Amino acid sequence: MKVKQATAYALHAMMYMVRHVTQLPVTVDAIARAEHIPPRYLAKILPQLARAGLVKTAGRKKGYLLARDPQEISLLELLEAVEGRSLFADCFMRHGDCPSAADCGIHAVWRESVAQVTEYLAGTNLAAAAWSHPEHRFEQVDAPDGR
């Protein structure tokens, strides 16, 4: 399974907000600079998180703040906000309906693995993730014109 780059950026932006909660609201540019995320990309991700009820705006130029206590936001909720609820819906071995899913050993392992990962993500909150995970930096992504 591979998650979108947007999901990784969303996670790191949210963890930044948790770690800097006393400095909120924070602008897209401030998060982007600190986390080495392309600002234009992050500017598209944060409204998605706002629609999901994870962040809220503090006015157009003032930036974003957490919409809820980070201990109440699960990693599963964050992933689903960006990836969609179908992240784990389909077995990686099939496309569409599989008539032999009930007899397929690989499908059974897949379903069990999905249940374990889903349980872990649902049980891990954003605050725990932010404070137990080292801060990662992304490689600087330059715009095509060199900016």
PyRosetta script that sets phi, psi and omega in degrees:
from pyrosetta import init, pose_from_sequence

init()
pose = pose_from_sequence("MKVKQATAYALHAMMYMVRHVTQLPVTVDAIARAEHIPPRYLAKILPQLARAGLVKTAGRKKGYLLARDPQEISLLELLEAVEGRSLFADCFMRHGDCPSAADCGIHAVWRESVAQVTEYLAGTNLAAAAWSHPEHRFEQVDAPDGR")
pose.set_psi(1, 139.1)
pose.set_omega(1, 178.7)
pose.set_phi(2, -131.4)
pose.set_psi(2, 128.5)
pose.set_omega(2, 178.3)
pose.set_phi(3, -92.4)
pose.set_psi(3, 159.6)
pose.set_omega(3, -179.9)
pose.set_phi(4, -66.3)
pose.set_psi(4, 152.9)
pose.set_omega(4, 174.2)
pose.set_phi(5, -59.3)
pose.set_psi(5, -34.8)
pose.set_omega(5, 178.7)
pose.set_phi(6, -58.9)
pose.set_psi(6, -34.6)
pose.set_omega(6, 179.9)
pose.set_phi(7, -67.8)
pose.set_psi(7, -42.9)
pose.set_omega(7, 177.2)
pose.set_phi(8, -63.0)
pose.set_psi(8, -43.0)
pose.set_omega(8, 178.3)
pose.set_phi(9, -63.6)
pose.set_psi(9, -42.2)
pose.set_omega(9, 179.0)
pose.set_phi(10, -60.9)
pose.set_psi(10, -44.7)
pose.set_omega(10, 179.7)
pose.set_phi(11, -61.2)
pose.set_psi(11, -46.1)
pose.set_omega(11, -178.7)
pose.set_phi(12, -69.5)
pose.set_psi(12, -35.0)
pose.set_omega(12, 176.0)
pose.set_phi(13, -64.6)
pose.set_psi(13, -43.2)
pose.set_omega(13, 179.4)
pose.set_phi(14, -66.5)
pose.set_psi(14, -40.9)
pose.set_omega(14, 178.3)
pose.set_phi(15, -64.8)
pose.set_psi(15, -36.1)
pose.set_omega(15, 175.6)
pose.set_phi(16, -60.0)
pose.set_psi(16, -45.0)
pose.set_omega(16, -179.0)
pose.set_phi(17, -63.4)
pose.set_psi(17, -37.4)
pose.set_omega(17, 177.2)
pose.set_phi(18, -64.8)
pose.set_psi(18, -46.6)
pose.set_omega(18, -177.3)
pose.set_phi(19, -68.0)
pose.set_psi(19, -21.1)
pose.set_omega(19, -177.2)
pose.set_phi(20, -121.5)
pose.set_psi(20, 35.0)
pose.set_omega(20, -173.9)
pose.set_phi(21, -58.0)
pose.set_psi(21, -32.1)
pose.set_omega(21, -179.5)
pose.set_phi(22, -74.3)
pose.set_psi(22, -10.9)
pose.set_omega(22, -179.2)
pose.set_phi(23, -105.2)
pose.set_psi(23, 9.4)
pose.set_omega(23, -179.5)
pose.set_phi(24, -80.7)
pose.set_psi(24, 149.2)
pose.set_omega(24, 4.8)
pose.set_phi(25, -74.1)
pose.set_psi(25, 157.6)
pose.set_omega(25, -178.4)
pose.set_phi(26, -129.5)
pose.set_psi(26, 144.0)
pose.set_omega(26, -177.8)
pose.set_phi(27, -83.1)
pose.set_psi(27, 161.3)
pose.set_omega(27, 174.8)
pose.set_phi(28, -56.6)
pose.set_psi(28, -44.8)
pose.set_omega(28, -177.8)
pose.set_phi(29, -62.3)
pose.set_psi(29, -39.1)
pose.set_omega(29, -179.8)
pose.set_phi(30, -66.0)
pose.set_psi(30, -43.9)
pose.set_omega(30, 177.9)
pose.set_phi(31, -64.8)
pose.set_psi(31, -46.7)
pose.set_omega(31, -177.9)
pose.set_phi(32, -58.7)
pose.set_psi(32, -43.8)
pose.set_omega(32, 179.3)
pose.set_phi(33, -63.8)
pose.set_psi(33, -47.4)
pose.set_omega(33, -176.3)
pose.set_phi(34, -67.4)
pose.set_psi(34, -36.0)
pose.set_omega(34, -175.8)
pose.set_phi(35, -102.8)
pose.set_psi(35, 2.0)
pose.set_omega(35, 179.9)
pose.set_phi(36, 56.2)
pose.set_psi(36, 48.6)
pose.set_omega(36, 177.1)
pose.set_phi(37, -109.7)
pose.set_psi(37, 136.0)
pose.set_omega(37, 177.4)
pose.set_phi(38, -57.7)
pose.set_psi(38, 122.6)
pose.set_omega(38, -175.2)
pose.set_phi(39, -58.7)
pose.set_psi(39, -37.4)
pose.set_omega(39, -179.7)
pose.set_phi(40, -66.1)
pose.set_psi(40, -35.1)
pose.set_omega(40, 178.4)
pose.set_phi(41, -69.4)
pose.set_psi(41, -46.4)
pose.set_omega(41, 179.7)
pose.set_phi(42, -63.4)
pose.set_psi(42, -34.5)
pose.set_omega(42, 178.8)
pose.set_phi(43, -63.7)
pose.set_psi(43, -21.2)
pose.set_omega(43, 176.4)
pose.set_phi(44, -89.4)
pose.set_psi(44, -27.4)
pose.set_omega(44, -176.9)
pose.set_phi(45, -78.8)
pose.set_psi(45, -43.4)
pose.set_omega(45, -175.5)
pose.set_phi(46, -61.5)
pose.set_psi(46, -38.7)
pose.set_omega(46, 174.4)
pose.set_phi(47, -62.3)
pose.set_psi(47, -33.3)
pose.set_omega(47, 174.5)
pose.set_phi(48, -60.4)
pose.set_psi(48, -44.9)
pose.set_omega(48, 179.7)
pose.set_phi(49, -66.9)
pose.set_psi(49, -32.0)
pose.set_omega(49, 176.7)
pose.set_phi(50, -67.9)
pose.set_psi(50, -43.5)
pose.set_omega(50, 178.0)
pose.set_phi(51, -62.0)
pose.set_psi(51, -30.0)
pose.set_omega(51, 179.3)
pose.set_phi(52, -82.8)
pose.set_psi(52, -3.2)
pose.set_omega(52, 178.5)
pose.set_phi(53, 79.2)
pose.set_psi(53, 21.9)
pose.set_omega(53, -179.1)
pose.set_phi(54, -95.4)
pose.set_psi(54, -33.4)
pose.set_omega(54, 175.7)
pose.set_phi(55, -130.9)
pose.set_psi(55, 166.6)
pose.set_omega(55, 173.9)
pose.set_phi(56, -140.9)
pose.set_psi(56, 157.4)
pose.set_omega(56, -178.9)
pose.set_phi(57, -87.7)
pose.set_psi(57, 150.9)
pose.set_omega(57, 178.1)
pose.set_phi(58, -115.7)
pose.set_psi(58, 38.0)
pose.set_omega(58, -175.2)
pose.set_phi(59, 100.0)
pose.set_psi(59, 149.1)
pose.set_omega(59, -172.9)
pose.set_phi(60, -52.4)
pose.set_psi(60, -43.2)
pose.set_omega(60, -175.3)
pose.set_phi(61, -99.3)
pose.set_psi(61, -9.6)
pose.set_omega(61, -177.9)
pose.set_phi(62, -85.6)
pose.set_psi(62, -24.0)
pose.set_omega(62, 174.7)
pose.set_phi(63, 108.3)
pose.set_psi(63, -150.5)
pose.set_omega(63, -172.7)
pose.set_phi(64, -123.4)
pose.set_psi(64, 154.8)
pose.set_omega(64, 171.5)
pose.set_phi(65, -141.9)
pose.set_psi(65, 164.8)
pose.set_omega(65, -179.8)
pose.set_phi(66, -67.6)
pose.set_psi(66, 137.6)
pose.set_omega(66, -179.6)
pose.set_phi(67, -82.8)
pose.set_psi(67, -23.1)
pose.set_omega(67, -178.5)
pose.set_phi(68, -141.8)
pose.set_psi(68, 167.7)
pose.set_omega(68, 174.6)
pose.set_phi(69, -59.4)
pose.set_psi(69, 131.2)
pose.set_omega(69, -178.0)
pose.set_phi(70, -62.6)
pose.set_psi(70, -18.2)
pose.set_omega(70, 175.4)
pose.set_phi(71, -75.3)
pose.set_psi(71, -11.9)
pose.set_omega(71, 179.1)
pose.set_phi(72, -101.5)
pose.set_psi(72, 1.2)
pose.set_omega(72, -179.9)
pose.set_phi(73, -108.5)
pose.set_psi(73, 115.8)
pose.set_omega(73, -179.9)
pose.set_phi(74, -85.9)
pose.set_psi(74, 156.1)
pose.set_omega(74, 175.5)
pose.set_phi(75, -62.9)
pose.set_psi(75, -33.1)
pose.set_omega(75, 177.7)
pose.set_phi(76, -62.2)
pose.set_psi(76, -44.4)
pose.set_omega(76, 178.8)
pose.set_phi(77, -60.5)
pose.set_psi(77, -41.9)
pose.set_omega(77, 179.0)
pose.set_phi(78, -65.2)
pose.set_psi(78, -47.1)
pose.set_omega(78, 178.2)
pose.set_phi(79, -58.9)
pose.set_psi(79, -45.5)
pose.set_omega(79, -178.2)
pose.set_phi(80, -67.1)
pose.set_psi(80, -28.1)
pose.set_omega(80, 178.1)
pose.set_phi(81, -63.5)
pose.set_psi(81, -33.2)
pose.set_omega(81, -178.4)
pose.set_phi(82, -98.5)
pose.set_psi(82, -44.3)
pose.set_omega(82, -175.3)
pose.set_phi(83, -82.8)
pose.set_psi(83, -26.3)
pose.set_omega(83, -173.3)
pose.set_phi(84, 97.1)
pose.set_psi(84, 163.0)
pose.set_omega(84, -175.5)
pose.set_phi(85, -74.0)
pose.set_psi(85, -11.9)
pose.set_omega(85, -177.4)
pose.set_phi(86, -90.2)
pose.set_psi(86, 15.5)
pose.set_omega(86, -176.1)
pose.set_phi(87, -52.4)
pose.set_psi(87, -42.6)
pose.set_omega(87, -177.5)
pose.set_phi(88, -111.0)
pose.set_psi(88, 12.0)
pose.set_omega(88, -170.9)
pose.set_phi(89, -66.8)
pose.set_psi(89, -42.3)
pose.set_omega(89, -174.1)
pose.set_phi(90, -104.4)
pose.set_psi(90, 140.9)
pose.set_omega(90, 174.2)
pose.set_phi(91, -65.1)
pose.set_psi(91, 140.4)
pose.set_omega(91, -178.9)
pose.set_phi(92, -69.0)
pose.set_psi(92, -12.9)
pose.set_omega(92, -178.4)
pose.set_phi(93, -88.4)
pose.set_psi(93, -8.4)
pose.set_omega(93, -174.6)
pose.set_phi(94, -133.9)
pose.set_psi(94, 161.2)
pose.set_omega(94, 175.1)
pose.set_phi(95, -126.2)
pose.set_psi(95, 113.6)
pose.set_omega(95, -178.5)
pose.set_phi(96, 82.2)
pose.set_psi(96, -152.3)
pose.set_omega(96, -177.6)
pose.set_phi(97, -77.8)
pose.set_psi(97, 132.9)
pose.set_omega(97, 179.1)
pose.set_phi(98, -111.0)
pose.set_psi(98, 113.3)
pose.set_omega(98, -176.4)
pose.set_phi(99, -66.3)
pose.set_psi(99, -21.4)
pose.set_omega(99, -176.8)
pose.set_phi(100, -108.2)
pose.set_psi(100, 21.1)
pose.set_omega(100, -177.2)
pose.set_phi(101, -57.2)
pose.set_psi(101, -35.9)
pose.set_omega(101, -178.4)
pose.set_phi(102, -66.5)
pose.set_psi(102, -27.9)
pose.set_omega(102, -177.9)
pose.set_phi(103, -101.4)
pose.set_psi(103, 1.6)
pose.set_omega(103, -173.8)
pose.set_phi(104, -92.3)
pose.set_psi(104, 119.1)
pose.set_omega(104, 179.1)
pose.set_phi(105, -65.1)
pose.set_psi(105, -37.1)
pose.set_omega(105, 179.3)
pose.set_phi(106, -65.6)
pose.set_psi(106, -41.6)
pose.set_omega(106, 179.4)
pose.set_phi(107, -63.2)
pose.set_psi(107, -40.2)
pose.set_omega(107, 179.1)
pose.set_phi(108, -62.2)
pose.set_psi(108, -43.7)
pose.set_omega(108, 177.8)
pose.set_phi(109, -64.5)
pose.set_psi(109, -42.0)
pose.set_omega(109, 178.4)
pose.set_phi(110, -58.2)
pose.set_psi(110, -49.7)
pose.set_omega(110, -178.5)
pose.set_phi(111, -60.8)
pose.set_psi(111, -41.5)
pose.set_omega(111, 179.2)
pose.set_phi(112, -65.0)
pose.set_psi(112, -43.1)
pose.set_omega(112, 179.3)
pose.set_phi(113, -63.8)
pose.set_psi(113, -43.4)
pose.set_omega(113, 178.5)
pose.set_phi(114, -60.3)
pose.set_psi(114, -42.3)
pose.set_omega(114, 179.4)
pose.set_phi(115, -62.1)
pose.set_psi(115, -41.8)
pose.set_omega(115, 179.9)
pose.set_phi(116, -67.7)
pose.set_psi(116, -44.4)
pose.set_omega(116, 179.8)
pose.set_phi(117, -65.5)
pose.set_psi(117, -43.9)
pose.set_omega(117, 179.0)
pose.set_phi(118, -60.5)
pose.set_psi(118, -44.1)
pose.set_omega(118, 178.9)
pose.set_phi(119, -61.8)
pose.set_psi(119, -43.3)
pose.set_omega(119, 179.1)
pose.set_phi(120, -62.6)
pose.set_psi(120, -48.6)
pose.set_omega(120, -178.9)
pose.set_phi(121, -64.5)
pose.set_psi(121, -38.7)
pose.set_omega(121, 178.6)
pose.set_phi(122, -68.1)
pose.set_psi(122, -30.7)
pose.set_omega(122, -177.6)
pose.set_phi(123, -90.4)
pose.set_psi(123, -4.5)
pose.set_omega(123, 179.2)
pose.set_phi(124, -106.3)
pose.set_psi(124, 120.8)
pose.set_omega(124, -178.6)
pose.set_phi(125, -92.7)
pose.set_psi(125, 164.4)
pose.set_omega(125, -176.2)
pose.set_phi(126, -61.7)
pose.set_psi(126, -37.7)
pose.set_omega(126, 179.7)
pose.set_phi(127, -62.7)
pose.set_psi(127, -45.8)
pose.set_omega(127, 179.5)
pose.set_phi(128, -62.3)
pose.set_psi(128, -42.1)
pose.set_omega(128, -179.8)
pose.set_phi(129, -64.3)
pose.set_psi(129, -42.6)
pose.set_omega(129, -177.1)
pose.set_phi(130, -66.1)
pose.set_psi(130, -38.8)
pose.set_omega(130, -174.8)
pose.set_phi(131, -90.4)
pose.set_psi(131, -14.2)
pose.set_omega(131, 179.9)
pose.set_phi(132, -106.5)
pose.set_psi(132, -4.7)
pose.set_omega(132, -176.3)
pose.set_phi(133, -109.3)
pose.set_psi(133, 131.9)
pose.set_omega(133, 178.9)
pose.set_phi(134, -64.0)
pose.set_psi(134, 147.7)
pose.set_omega(134, 177.8)
pose.set_phi(135, -68.1)
pose.set_psi(135, 126.4)
pose.set_omega(135, 177.5)
pose.set_phi(136, -100.4)
pose.set_psi(136, 152.3)
pose.set_omega(136, 175.1)
pose.set_phi(137, -120.0)
pose.set_psi(137, 139.3)
pose.set_omega(137, 176.3)
pose.set_phi(138, -94.3)
pose.set_psi(138, 151.5)
pose.set_omega(138, 175.0)
pose.set_phi(139, -62.6)
pose.set_psi(139, 143.0)
pose.set_omega(139, 179.2)
pose.set_phi(140, -64.3)
pose.set_psi(140, 127.6)
pose.set_omega(140, 177.8)
pose.set_phi(141, -104.5)
pose.set_psi(141, 111.7)
pose.set_omega(141, -179.0)
pose.set_phi(142, -84.5)
pose.set_psi(142, 147.3)
pose.set_omega(142, 173.3)
pose.set_phi(143, -67.2)
pose.set_psi(143, 156.5)
pose.set_omega(143, -179.8)
pose.set_phi(144, -55.2)
pose.set_psi(144, -26.6)
pose.set_omega(144, -178.5)
pose.set_phi(145, -89.2)
pose.set_psi(145, 7.2)
pose.set_omega(145, 174.7)
pose.set_phi(146, 93.8)
pose.set_psi(146, -1.1)
pose.set_omega(146, -179.8)
pose.set_phi(147, -78.4)
pose.dump_pdb("model.pdb")
